[in-house]
Amino acid sequence: MSIKKPKLTVVGAGPGDVDLITLKAIKVLKTADVVLYDALVNEELLDFVNPNAEQVFVGKRRGCYKYQQEQINELIVARANSNGHVVRLKGGDPFIFGRGAEEMEYAANFGIEVAMVPGISSSMAVAAGQNIPVTKRGSAESFWVITGTTKEHKISEDIQLAAKSNATVVVLMGMSKLPQIVKLFQAEGKNNLPVAIIQNGTRSNEKVGIGTVDTIENVVAENELKNPAIILLGEVVKHRQTILDIKQQYANELKG
């Protein structure tokens, strides 16, 4: 029996909707000998995995850690050496706050071949699914994607910088820091800036809350919004309502 060459491929699973995984990612899943997948991965995607592959849930979510990161790193190396091709399936895009780069570096240090398949990031796709563009002429010329919580479990200082700009601001993993985020934007006089919070974006159980910097905490409480969710701040949020209004106007004209 031939010995398989150890390999790690880090694969982005996209924001949640199974249709938003890339064709290349599906092809890689079919070649896997082992798949290590996260909590934010839609488990329907496992239907595309090589039926002979071992599947290991290594889910990490706030307050619930099946494996610590160090254990995942060690598991990647051990399975690559014993089984061959390890696919590390991670939600969104693994290079956007996904620690995919760290896992690749760790494996490469053990002489394991590494590769990466990008995923569609929730930072853009979840907003787009609600008809919110992160850029729009006349509203936003750029956008920030910021982690709400640093590895020290503190709010990112970049949010304060972003609050001073006219850019769209997308905060990932920031629900626990929402009161602090609100205060930073209020300090810049942006009390009426539109805000959207989208929970379980692109999935069938998606929930949405729309408000302003001043009202969004009440909106979150009323709608019982919680992680996993993205926070989106900017004038572009208004585009969602614009589309809804146009649809309603068109429907009324058809009735009339």
DRENPA-3360 file (N, C-alpha, C; in nm, 2 decimals, always signed):
BEGIN
1 = MSIKKPKL = +0.08/-0.12/+0.00/+0.00/+0.00/+0.00/+0.09/+0.12/+0.00 ~ +0.06/+0.22/-0.09/+0.14/+0.34/-0.10/+0.12/+0.43/+0.01 ~ +0.22/+0.50/+0.06/+0.21/+0.59/+0.17/+0.17/+0.73/+0.11 ~ +0.06/+0.79/+0.16/+0.02/+0.92/+0.11/+0.10/+1.03/+0.16 ~ +0.13/+1.13/+0.08/+0.21/+1.24/+0.11/+0.13/+1.33/+0.21 ~ +0.19/+1.37/+0.32/+0.12/+1.46/+0.42/+0.09/+1.60/+0.35 ~ -0.04/+1.64/+0.37/-0.07/+1.77/+0.31/-0.19/+1.83/+0.39 ~ -0.18/+1.96/+0.40/-0.29/+2.04/+0.46/-0.35/+2.14/+0.36;
9 = TVVGAGPG = -0.48/+2.14/+0.34/-0.54/+2.24/+0.26/-0.65/+2.31/+0.35 ~ -0.63/+2.44/+0.37/-0.72/+2.52/+0.45/-0.83/+2.57/+0.35 ~ -0.95/+2.54/+0.38/-1.06/+2.57/+0.29/-1.17/+2.66/+0.35 ~ -1.20/+2.76/+0.28/-1.31/+2.85/+0.32/-1.45/+2.80/+0.29 ~ -1.54/+2.78/+0.39/-1.67/+2.72/+0.36/-1.77/+2.83/+0.33 ~ -1.74/+2.96/+0.33/-1.83/+3.06/+0.30/-1.91/+3.10/+0.43 ~ -2.01/+3.19/+0.41/-2.08/+3.25/+0.52/-2.19/+3.17/+0.59 ~ -2.23/+3.06/+0.52/-2.34/+2.97/+0.59/-2.42/+2.90/+0.49;
17 = DVDLITLK = -2.47/+2.97/+0.39/-2.55/+2.91/+0.28/-2.46/+2.81/+0.20 ~ -2.51/+2.69/+0.19/-2.42/+2.59/+0.13/-2.39/+2.62/-0.02 ~ -2.48/+2.70/-0.08/-2.46/+2.74/-0.22/-2.35/+2.84/-0.24 ~ -2.30/+2.90/-0.13/-2.20/+3.00/-0.13/-2.06/+2.94/-0.10 ~ -2.04/+2.81/-0.12/-1.90/+2.76/-0.12/-1.85/+2.75/-0.26 ~ -1.72/+2.76/-0.28/-1.67/+2.77/-0.42/-1.66/+2.63/-0.48 ~ -1.66/+2.62/-0.61/-1.65/+2.50/-0.68/-1.51/+2.43/-0.65 ~ -1.41/+2.51/-0.64/-1.28/+2.46/-0.60/-1.28/+2.40/-0.46;
25 = AIKVLKTA = -1.35/+2.46/-0.37/-1.35/+2.40/-0.24/-1.42/+2.26/-0.24 ~ -1.53/+2.25/-0.32/-1.60/+2.12/-0.33/-1.50/+2.01/-0.38 ~ -1.43/+2.05/-0.49/-1.33/+1.96/-0.55/-1.23/+1.91/-0.45 ~ -1.18/+2.00/-0.36/-1.08/+1.97/-0.26/-1.14/+1.87/-0.16 ~ -1.27/+1.90/-0.11/-1.34/+1.81/-0.02/-1.34/+1.67/-0.07 ~ -1.36/+1.65/-0.20/-1.37/+1.52/-0.25/-1.24/+1.44/-0.25 ~ -1.13/+1.51/-0.23/-1.00/+1.45/-0.23/-0.94/+1.43/-0.09 ~ -1.02/+1.47/+0.01/-0.97/+1.47/+0.15/-0.96/+1.33/+0.21;
33 = DVVLYDAL = -0.86/+1.31/+0.29/-0.85/+1.19/+0.37/-0.91/+1.21/+0.51 ~ -0.90/+1.34/+0.56/-0.95/+1.38/+0.69/-1.00/+1.52/+0.67 ~ -1.12/+1.55/+0.73/-1.17/+1.68/+0.73/-1.19/+1.72/+0.88 ~ -1.13/+1.84/+0.91/-1.15/+1.90/+1.04/-1.23/+2.02/+1.02 ~ -1.35/+2.02/+1.08/-1.44/+2.13/+1.05/-1.49/+2.21/+1.18 ~ -1.52/+2.34/+1.16/-1.55/+2.43/+1.27/-1.70/+2.43/+1.30 ~ -1.74/+2.50/+1.41/-1.88/+2.52/+1.45/-1.96/+2.60/+1.35 ~ -1.89/+2.70/+1.28/-1.96/+2.79/+1.20/-1.98/+2.73/+1.06;
41 = VNEELLDF = -1.93/+2.61/+1.03/-1.95/+2.55/+0.90/-2.08/+2.48/+0.89 ~ -2.16/+2.51/+0.78/-2.28/+2.44/+0.76/-2.26/+2.29/+0.74 ~ -2.31/+2.21/+0.82/-2.28/+2.06/+0.82/-2.33/+2.00/+0.69 ~ -2.42/+2.06/+0.62/-2.47/+2.01/+0.49/-2.35/+2.00/+0.39 ~ -2.25/+2.08/+0.41/-2.13/+2.07/+0.32/-2.06/+1.94/+0.34 ~ -2.07/+1.87/+0.45/-2.01/+1.74/+0.47/-2.05/+1.64/+0.37 ~ -2.17/+1.66/+0.30/-2.22/+1.57/+0.20/-2.13/+1.56/+0.08 ~ -2.04/+1.67/+0.06/-1.95/+1.67/-0.05/-1.82/+1.61/-0.02;
49 = VNPNAEQV = -1.80/+1.57/+0.10/-1.67/+1.51/+0.14/-1.65/+1.37/+0.09 ~ -1.53/+1.33/+0.06/-1.49/+1.20/+0.02/-1.56/+1.10/+0.12 ~ -1.64/+1.01/+0.08/-1.71/+0.92/+0.18/-1.62/+0.83/+0.26 ~ -1.49/+0.82/+0.22/-1.40/+0.74/+0.29/-1.31/+0.82/+0.39 ~ -1.34/+0.95/+0.39/-1.26/+1.04/+0.48/-1.31/+1.04/+0.62 ~ -1.22/+1.06/+0.71/-1.25/+1.07/+0.85/-1.30/+1.22/+0.87 ~ -1.41/+1.24/+0.94/-1.46/+1.37/+0.97/-1.45/+1.40/+1.12 ~ -1.39/+1.51/+1.16/-1.37/+1.54/+1.30/-1.42/+1.68/+1.33;
57 = FVGKRRGC = -1.51/+1.70/+1.42/-1.56/+1.83/+1.46/-1.47/+1.89/+1.56 ~ -1.41/+2.00/+1.53/-1.32/+2.07/+1.62/-1.37/+2.21/+1.65 ~ -1.50/+2.22/+1.66/-1.57/+2.34/+1.67/-1.52/+2.44/+1.78 ~ -1.51/+2.56/+1.74/-1.48/+2.67/+1.84/-1.58/+2.78/+1.83 ~ -1.64/+2.81/+1.94/-1.74/+2.92/+1.95/-1.73/+2.97/+2.09 ~ -1.76/+3.10/+2.10/-1.74/+3.16/+2.23/-1.81/+3.08/+2.34 ~ -1.73/+3.04/+2.44/-1.79/+2.97/+2.56/-1.80/+2.82/+2.53 ~ -1.76/+2.77/+2.41/-1.77/+2.63/+2.38/-1.65/+2.59/+2.29;
65 = YKYQQEQI = -1.56/+2.52/+2.35/-1.44/+2.48/+2.28/-1.42/+2.33/+2.28 ~ -1.45/+2.27/+2.17/-1.43/+2.13/+2.16/-1.28/+2.09/+2.17 ~ -1.20/+2.18/+2.09/-1.06/+2.16/+2.10/-1.00/+2.30/+2.11 ~ -0.89/+2.31/+2.19/-0.81/+2.43/+2.19/-0.73/+2.45/+2.06 ~ -0.69/+2.57/+2.03/-0.61/+2.59/+1.90/-0.49/+2.51/+1.90 ~ -0.42/+2.50/+2.01/-0.29/+2.42/+2.01/-0.32/+2.27/+1.98 ~ -0.43/+2.22/+2.03/-0.47/+2.08/+2.00/-0.51/+2.06/+1.85 ~ -0.57/+2.16/+1.79/-0.61/+2.15/+1.65/-0.48/+2.15/+1.57;
73 = NELIVARA = -0.39/+2.24/+1.60/-0.26/+2.24/+1.53/-0.19/+2.10/+1.53 ~ -0.19/+2.04/+1.65/-0.12/+1.91/+1.67/-0.20/+1.80/+1.59 ~ -0.33/+1.81/+1.59/-0.42/+1.72/+1.52/-0.40/+1.72/+1.37 ~ -0.38/+1.84/+1.32/-0.35/+1.86/+1.18/-0.23/+1.78/+1.14 ~ -0.12/+1.80/+1.22/+0.01/+1.74/+1.19/+0.00/+1.59/+1.20 ~ -0.06/+1.54/+1.31/-0.07/+1.40/+1.33/-0.15/+1.33/+1.22 ~ -0.27/+1.39/+1.19/-0.35/+1.32/+1.08/-0.29/+1.33/+0.95 ~ -0.22/+1.44/+0.92/-0.15/+1.45/+0.79/-0.04/+1.34/+0.77;
81 = NSNGHVVR = +0.03/+1.32/+0.88/+0.13/+1.22/+0.88/+0.08/+1.07/+0.88 ~ -0.04/+1.05/+0.94/-0.09/+0.92/+0.94/-0.19/+0.89/+0.83 ~ -0.26/+0.99/+0.78/-0.37/+0.97/+0.68/-0.34/+1.03/+0.55 ~ -0.27/+1.14/+0.54/-0.24/+1.20/+0.41/-0.30/+1.34/+0.40 ~ -0.40/+1.36/+0.32/-0.45/+1.49/+0.29/-0.56/+1.54/+0.40 ~ -0.52/+1.64/+0.48/-0.61/+1.69/+0.58/-0.67/+1.82/+0.52 ~ -0.80/+1.83/+0.52/-0.87/+1.95/+0.48/-0.92/+2.02/+0.61 ~ -0.88/+2.14/+0.63/-0.93/+2.22/+0.74/-1.04/+2.31/+0.69;
89 = LKGGDPFI = -1.16/+2.27/+0.72/-1.28/+2.35/+0.67/-1.32/+2.45/+0.77 ~ -1.32/+2.58/+0.73/-1.34/+2.69/+0.82/-1.45/+2.78/+0.77 ~ -1.53/+2.84/+0.85/-1.63/+2.93/+0.81/-1.58/+3.05/+0.74 ~ -1.66/+3.11/+0.65/-1.62/+3.23/+0.58/-1.49/+3.22/+0.50 ~ -1.40/+3.31/+0.51/-1.27/+3.30/+0.45/-1.17/+3.28/+0.56 ~ -1.09/+3.18/+0.56/-0.99/+3.14/+0.67/-0.88/+3.25/+0.69 ~ -0.86/+3.34/+0.60/-0.76/+3.44/+0.61/-0.82/+3.57/+0.67 ~ -0.95/+3.57/+0.70/-1.01/+3.69/+0.76/-1.05/+3.65/+0.90;
97 = FGRGAEEM = -0.97/+3.67/+0.99/-0.99/+3.64/+1.13/-1.02/+3.49/+1.15 ~ -0.97/+3.41/+1.07/-1.00/+3.26/+1.08/-0.88/+3.18/+1.13 ~ -0.77/+3.23/+1.15/-0.65/+3.16/+1.20/-0.60/+3.06/+1.10 ~ -0.65/+3.07/+0.98/-0.60/+2.97/+0.88/-0.45/+2.99/+0.85 ~ -0.40/+3.11/+0.86/-0.26/+3.14/+0.83/-0.17/+3.07/+0.94 ~ -0.22/+3.08/+1.07/-0.15/+3.02/+1.18/-0.14/+2.87/+1.17 ~ -0.25/+2.81/+1.12/-0.25/+2.66/+1.11/-0.15/+2.62/+1.00 ~ -0.15/+2.70/+0.89/-0.06/+2.66/+0.78/+0.08/+2.67/+0.82;
105 = EYAANFGI = +0.12/+2.78/+0.89/+0.25/+2.80/+0.94/+0.30/+2.68/+1.03 ~ +0.21/+2.64/+1.12/+0.24/+2.54/+1.21/+0.27/+2.41/+1.13 ~ +0.18/+2.37/+1.04/+0.20/+2.25/+0.96/+0.33/+2.26/+0.87 ~ +0.35/+2.37/+0.81/+0.47/+2.39/+0.73/+0.60/+2.37/+0.80 ~ +0.60/+2.40/+0.93/+0.72/+2.38/+1.01/+0.75/+2.24/+1.04 ~ +0.65/+2.15/+1.01/+0.68/+2.01/+1.02/+0.70/+1.94/+0.88 ~ +0.72/+2.02/+0.78/+0.75/+1.97/+0.65/+0.63/+1.93/+0.57 ~ +0.51/+1.97/+0.62/+0.39/+1.93/+0.55/+0.35/+2.03/+0.44;
113 = EVAMVPGI = +0.32/+1.98/+0.33/+0.28/+2.06/+0.21/+0.15/+2.14/+0.25 ~ +0.14/+2.26/+0.22/+0.02/+2.34/+0.26/-0.04/+2.42/+0.14 ~ -0.17/+2.43/+0.14/-0.24/+2.51/+0.04/-0.36/+2.57/+0.10 ~ -0.42/+2.67/+0.02/-0.53/+2.74/+0.08/-0.63/+2.77/-0.04 ~ -0.76/+2.74/+0.00/-0.87/+2.77/-0.10/-0.95/+2.88/-0.03 ~ -0.95/+3.00/-0.09/-1.03/+3.12/-0.03/-1.18/+3.09/-0.02 ~ -1.24/+3.15/+0.08/-1.39/+3.14/+0.09/-1.45/+3.27/+0.08 ~ -1.58/+3.28/+0.06/-1.66/+3.40/+0.05/-1.68/+3.45/+0.19;
121 = SSSMAVAA = -1.63/+3.57/+0.22/-1.63/+3.62/+0.36/-1.76/+3.67/+0.40 ~ -1.80/+3.64/+0.52/-1.93/+3.69/+0.58/-1.93/+3.84/+0.59 ~ -1.81/+3.90/+0.59/-1.80/+4.05/+0.61/-1.86/+4.12/+0.49 ~ -1.87/+4.06/+0.37/-1.93/+4.12/+0.26/-2.06/+4.04/+0.22 ~ -2.06/+3.91/+0.22/-2.17/+3.83/+0.17/-2.29/+3.84/+0.26 ~ -2.28/+3.85/+0.39/-2.39/+3.86/+0.48/-2.47/+3.99/+0.45 ~ -2.39/+4.10/+0.44/-2.45/+4.23/+0.41/-2.52/+4.23/+0.27 ~ -2.45/+4.17/+0.17/-2.51/+4.16/+0.04/-2.64/+4.08/+0.04;
129 = GQNIPVTK = -2.64/+3.98/+0.12/-2.76/+3.90/+0.12/-2.88/+3.98/+0.17 ~ -2.86/+4.09/+0.24/-2.97/+4.18/+0.29/-2.97/+4.30/+0.20 ~ -2.92/+4.30/+0.08/-2.92/+4.41/-0.01/-2.85/+4.54/+0.05 ~ -2.74/+4.51/+0.13/-2.66/+4.62/+0.18/-2.52/+4.61/+0.12 ~ -2.49/+4.70/+0.03/-2.35/+4.70/-0.03/-2.25/+4.77/+0.07 ~ -2.13/+4.71/+0.08/-2.04/+4.78/+0.17/-1.98/+4.90/+0.11 ~ -1.98/+4.92/-0.02/-1.95/+5.05/-0.09/-2.06/+5.08/-0.18 ~ -2.08/+5.22/-0.20/-2.18/+5.27/-0.29/-2.15/+5.41/-0.32;
137 = RGSAESFW = -2.15/+5.44/-0.45/-2.12/+5.58/-0.49/-2.20/+5.68/-0.41 ~ -2.14/+5.78/-0.35/-2.21/+5.88/-0.28/-2.23/+5.85/-0.13 ~ -2.21/+5.72/-0.10/-2.23/+5.68/+0.04/-2.10/+5.64/+0.11 ~ -2.03/+5.55/+0.04/-1.90/+5.50/+0.11/-1.80/+5.47/+0.00 ~ -1.68/+5.52/+0.01/-1.57/+5.50/-0.08/-1.48/+5.38/-0.04 ~ -1.50/+5.34/+0.08/-1.42/+5.23/+0.13/-1.49/+5.16/+0.25 ~ -1.43/+5.05/+0.29/-1.49/+4.98/+0.41/-1.38/+4.92/+0.49 ~ -1.41/+4.91/+0.62/-1.32/+4.85/+0.72/-1.38/+4.72/+0.76;
145 = VITGTTKE = -1.30/+4.62/+0.77/-1.35/+4.49/+0.84/-1.26/+4.47/+0.96 ~ -1.32/+4.47/+1.07/-1.25/+4.47/+1.20/-1.30/+4.36/+1.29 ~ -1.21/+4.30/+1.36/-1.25/+4.21/+1.47/-1.30/+4.29/+1.59 ~ -1.41/+4.25/+1.65/-1.46/+4.33/+1.76/-1.38/+4.30/+1.89 ~ -1.32/+4.18/+1.89/-1.25/+4.13/+2.01/-1.11/+4.09/+1.98 ~ -1.01/+4.14/+2.04/-0.87/+4.10/+2.01/-0.84/+3.97/+2.09 ~ -0.72/+3.92/+2.06/-0.68/+3.80/+2.13/-0.67/+3.82/+2.29 ~ -0.65/+3.95/+2.33/-0.65/+3.98/+2.47/-0.79/+4.00/+2.52;
153 = HKISEDIQ = -0.90/+3.97/+2.44/-1.04/+3.99/+2.47/-1.08/+4.13/+2.49 ~ -1.00/+4.22/+2.43/-1.04/+4.37/+2.44/-1.09/+4.41/+2.31 ~ -1.16/+4.53/+2.31/-1.21/+4.59/+2.19/-1.10/+4.64/+2.10 ~ -1.10/+4.62/+1.97/-1.00/+4.66/+1.88/-0.99/+4.81/+1.88 ~ -0.87/+4.86/+1.89/-0.84/+5.01/+1.88/-0.88/+5.06/+1.74 ~ -0.87/+4.97/+1.64/-0.90/+5.02/+1.51/-1.05/+5.07/+1.49 ~ -1.14/+5.02/+1.58/-1.28/+5.06/+1.57/-1.29/+5.21/+1.60 ~ -1.21/+5.26/+1.69/-1.21/+5.40/+1.72/-1.16/+5.48/+1.60;
161 = LAAKSNAT = -1.06/+5.43/+1.53/-1.01/+5.50/+1.41/-1.11/+5.50/+1.30 ~ -1.18/+5.38/+1.29/-1.28/+5.37/+1.18/-1.40/+5.46/+1.21 ~ -1.43/+5.48/+1.33/-1.55/+5.57/+1.37/-1.52/+5.71/+1.32 ~ -1.40/+5.75/+1.30/-1.37/+5.88/+1.26/-1.38/+5.90/+1.11 ~ -1.39/+5.79/+1.03/-1.39/+5.80/+0.89/-1.53/+5.80/+0.84 ~ -1.54/+5.81/+0.70/-1.67/+5.80/+0.64/-1.70/+5.67/+0.58 ~ -1.61/+5.57/+0.61/-1.61/+5.44/+0.55/-1.72/+5.36/+0.62 ~ -1.77/+5.25/+0.54/-1.85/+5.15/+0.60/-1.77/+5.07/+0.70;
169 = VVVLMGMS = -1.82/+5.04/+0.82/-1.75/+4.96/+0.92/-1.82/+4.83/+0.94 ~ -1.75/+4.72/+0.92/-1.81/+4.59/+0.94/-1.73/+4.53/+1.06 ~ -1.80/+4.49/+1.16/-1.73/+4.44/+1.28/-1.77/+4.29/+1.30 ~ -1.68/+4.20/+1.30/-1.70/+4.06/+1.32/-1.67/+4.03/+1.46 ~ -1.74/+3.93/+1.52/-1.72/+3.89/+1.66/-1.72/+4.00/+1.76 ~ -1.82/+4.09/+1.74/-1.82/+4.21/+1.82/-1.95/+4.23/+1.90 ~ -2.04/+4.13/+1.91/-2.16/+4.15/+1.98/-2.14/+4.18/+2.13 ~ -2.04/+4.12/+2.19/-2.02/+4.14/+2.33/-1.96/+4.28/+2.36;
177 = KLPQIVKL = -1.91/+4.34/+2.25/-1.85/+4.48/+2.27/-1.94/+4.59/+2.21 ~ -2.07/+4.55/+2.18/-2.16/+4.65/+2.12/-2.17/+4.78/+2.20 ~ -2.19/+4.77/+2.33/-2.21/+4.90/+2.40/-2.08/+4.99/+2.39 ~ -1.97/+4.93/+2.38/-1.84/+5.01/+2.37/-1.83/+5.07/+2.23 ~ -1.87/+4.99/+2.13/-1.87/+5.03/+1.99/-1.97/+5.15/+1.97 ~ -2.09/+5.14/+2.03/-2.18/+5.25/+2.03/-2.12/+5.38/+2.09 ~ -2.06/+5.37/+2.20/-2.00/+5.49/+2.26/-1.89/+5.55/+2.18 ~ -1.81/+5.47/+2.11/-1.71/+5.53/+2.02/-1.77/+5.61/+1.91;
185 = FQAEGKNN = -1.88/+5.56/+1.85/-1.94/+5.63/+1.74/-2.02/+5.75/+1.79 ~ -2.08/+5.74/+1.91/-2.14/+5.86/+1.96/-2.04/+5.97/+1.99 ~ -1.93/+5.93/+2.04/-1.82/+6.03/+2.07/-1.78/+6.11/+1.94 ~ -1.80/+6.05/+1.82/-1.77/+6.12/+1.70/-1.90/+6.19/+1.64 ~ -2.00/+6.20/+1.72/-2.12/+6.27/+1.68/-2.21/+6.19/+1.57 ~ -2.19/+6.06/+1.57/-2.26/+5.98/+1.47/-2.38/+5.91/+1.53 ~ -2.45/+5.98/+1.61/-2.57/+5.92/+1.68/-2.67/+5.86/+1.58 ~ -2.69/+5.92/+1.47/-2.79/+5.88/+1.37/-2.74/+5.80/+1.26;
193 = LPVAIIQN = -2.62/+5.75/+1.27/-2.56/+5.67/+1.16/-2.64/+5.54/+1.16 ~ -2.68/+5.49/+1.04/-2.75/+5.36/+1.03/-2.67/+5.25/+1.07 ~ -2.73/+5.15/+1.14/-2.66/+5.03/+1.18/-2.75/+4.91/+1.15 ~ -2.68/+4.80/+1.10/-2.75/+4.67/+1.08/-2.68/+4.57/+1.15 ~ -2.75/+4.48/+1.22/-2.69/+4.36/+1.28/-2.76/+4.24/+1.22 ~ -2.68/+4.15/+1.17/-2.73/+4.03/+1.10/-2.68/+3.91/+1.16 ~ -2.77/+3.83/+1.22/-2.74/+3.70/+1.29/-2.76/+3.58/+1.20 ~ -2.67/+3.49/+1.20/-2.68/+3.37/+1.11/-2.70/+3.40/+0.97;
201 = GTRSNEKV = -2.62/+3.50/+0.92/-2.64/+3.55/+0.79/-2.63/+3.45/+0.68 ~ -2.72/+3.46/+0.58/-2.74/+3.37/+0.46/-2.80/+3.24/+0.49 ~ -2.82/+3.21/+0.62/-2.89/+3.08/+0.65/-3.04/+3.10/+0.66 ~ -3.11/+2.98/+0.67/-3.25/+2.99/+0.68/-3.30/+3.05/+0.81 ~ -3.22/+3.05/+0.92/-3.26/+3.11/+1.04/-3.20/+3.25/+1.07 ~ -3.17/+3.32/+0.96/-3.12/+3.45/+0.96/-3.21/+3.55/+1.03 ~ -3.15/+3.64/+1.12/-3.23/+3.74/+1.18/-3.16/+3.87/+1.16 ~ -3.24/+3.98/+1.14/-3.19/+4.11/+1.11/-3.25/+4.22/+1.21;
209 = GIGTVDTI = -3.16/+4.31/+1.25/-3.21/+4.42/+1.32/-3.15/+4.55/+1.26 ~ -3.23/+4.65/+1.24/-3.19/+4.77/+1.17/-3.22/+4.89/+1.27 ~ -3.12/+4.98/+1.28/-3.14/+5.09/+1.37/-3.04/+5.20/+1.34 ~ -3.01/+5.28/+1.44/-2.91/+5.38/+1.44/-2.81/+5.35/+1.55 ~ -2.70/+5.43/+1.55/-2.61/+5.41/+1.67/-2.68/+5.43/+1.80 ~ -2.77/+5.53/+1.81/-2.84/+5.55/+1.93/-2.94/+5.44/+1.97 ~ -3.00/+5.38/+1.87/-3.11/+5.29/+1.90/-3.08/+5.14/+1.89 ~ -2.96/+5.11/+1.83/-2.93/+4.97/+1.80/-2.93/+4.87/+1.92;
217 = ENVVAENE = -2.89/+4.92/+2.04/-2.89/+4.83/+2.15/-3.03/+4.79/+2.19 ~ -3.13/+4.88/+2.18/-3.27/+4.85/+2.20/-3.32/+4.75/+2.10 ~ -3.27/+4.77/+1.97/-3.31/+4.68/+1.86/-3.26/+4.54/+1.89 ~ -3.14/+4.53/+1.94/-3.08/+4.40/+1.97/-3.16/+4.33/+2.08 ~ -3.20/+4.40/+2.18/-3.27/+4.35/+2.29/-3.41/+4.30/+2.25 ~ -3.48/+4.39/+2.17/-3.61/+4.35/+2.12/-3.62/+4.23/+2.03 ~ -3.51/+4.22/+1.95/-3.51/+4.11/+1.85/-3.43/+3.99/+1.90 ~ -3.38/+4.00/+2.02/-3.30/+3.89/+2.09/-3.18/+3.85/+1.99;
225 = LKNPAIIL = -3.11/+3.94/+1.94/-3.00/+3.91/+1.85/-2.88/+3.88/+1.93 ~ -2.80/+3.78/+1.88/-2.68/+3.74/+1.95/-2.59/+3.68/+1.85 ~ -2.47/+3.63/+1.89/-2.37/+3.57/+1.81/-2.43/+3.44/+1.75 ~ -2.38/+3.39/+1.63/-2.29/+3.46/+1.54/-2.36/+3.57/+1.46 ~ -2.30/+3.69/+1.46/-2.36/+3.80/+1.39/-2.26/+3.90/+1.35 ~ -2.29/+3.98/+1.25/-2.20/+4.09/+1.21/-2.27/+4.22/+1.24 ~ -2.19/+4.32/+1.27/-2.24/+4.45/+1.30/-2.19/+4.54/+1.18 ~ -2.28/+4.61/+1.12/-2.25/+4.69/+1.00/-2.29/+4.84/+1.02;
233 = LGEVVKHR = -2.20/+4.93/+1.02/-2.23/+5.07/+1.05/-2.20/+5.15/+0.92 ~ -2.30/+5.23/+0.88/-2.27/+5.32/+0.76/-2.39/+5.36/+0.69 ~ -2.38/+5.46/+0.61/-2.49/+5.51/+0.53/-2.55/+5.41/+0.43 ~ -2.46/+5.31/+0.39/-2.50/+5.21/+0.29/-2.62/+5.12/+0.35 ~ -2.63/+5.12/+0.48/-2.74/+5.04/+0.54/-2.88/+5.08/+0.48 ~ -2.89/+5.21/+0.44/-3.01/+5.27/+0.39/-3.05/+5.21/+0.26 ~ -2.96/+5.15/+0.19/-2.99/+5.09/+0.05/-3.09/+4.98/+0.07 ~ -3.08/+4.90/+0.18/-3.17/+4.79/+0.20/-3.32/+4.84/+0.20;
241 = QTILDIKQ = -3.34/+4.95/+0.27/-3.48/+5.01/+0.28/-3.52/+5.07/+0.14 ~ -3.42/+5.13/+0.08/-3.45/+5.18/-0.06/-3.50/+5.08/-0.15 ~ -3.44/+4.96/-0.15/-3.49/+4.85/-0.24/-3.63/+4.81/-0.20 ~ -3.65/+4.80/-0.07/-3.78/+4.75/-0.02/-3.89/+4.85/-0.06 ~ -3.85/+4.98/-0.05/-3.95/+5.09/-0.09/-3.98/+5.08/-0.23 ~ -3.88/+5.06/-0.32/-3.90/+5.05/-0.46/-3.99/+4.93/-0.50 ~ -3.96/+4.82/-0.43/-4.05/+4.70/-0.45/-4.19/+4.73/-0.42 ~ -4.21/+4.79/-0.30/-4.35/+4.82/-0.26/-4.42/+4.92/-0.35;
249 = QYANELKG = -4.34/+5.02/-0.40/-4.40/+5.12/-0.49/-4.44/+5.05/-0.62 ~ -4.36/+4.96/-0.67/-4.39/+4.89/-0.79/-4.51/+4.80/-0.77 ~ -4.52/+4.73/-0.66/-4.63/+4.65/-0.63/-4.76/+4.73/-0.62 ~ -4.75/+4.85/-0.56/-4.87/+4.93/-0.55/-4.92/+4.98/-0.69 ~ -4.82/+5.01/-0.78/-4.85/+5.06/-0.91/-4.92/+4.95/-0.99 ~ -4.88/+4.82/-0.97/-4.94/+4.71/-1.04/-5.09/+4.69/-0.99 ~ -5.11/+4.71/-0.86/-5.24/+4.70/-0.81/-5.34/+4.81/-0.86 ~ -5.28/+4.93/-0.87/-5.35/+5.04/-0.92/-5.38/+5.04/-1.06;
% end
